[in-house]
Amino acid sequence: MQHLPPNHLEFGLLYNNIGAMYLKDQNFNDARESFKHTLGIYLQNSLSNTSDIATTFNNIGAPYQLNGEYKLAKENFENSLVFDLKSLPEDPRNIVETKQQISLIDALLQE
């Protein structure tokens, strides 16, 4: 990988996988940072598709949600929804799941 540019999609996938491992270990800050790095790579790369960007926003929202930071989680889930809607009809299942996440966060914010 040393011959690839730093914004190559392979690095985005690598940081995403690292973030997933941090999330599994409940290391929310490092997970979030890895996912944010993934997002930066995807946003810089013209070959990225909107579905990958939507998934990354969703991934960023997960550690916020698990850490009780519901407003920040909701913000990222809403960003995910924006990109999910741009990717229609690629994967409507993601849209339903993202809307469910937003509804859950709304319920948690009302508690």
Secondary structure as GFF3:
##gff-version 3
##sequence-region A 1 111
A	DSSP	alpha_helix	9	24	.	.	.	ID=ss1
A	DSSP	alpha_helix	28	44	.	.	.	ID=ss2
A	DSSP	alpha_helix	50	66	.	.	.	ID=ss3
A	DSSP	alpha_helix	70	86	.	.	.	ID=ss4
A	DSSP	alpha_helix	92	110	.	.	.	ID=ss5
###
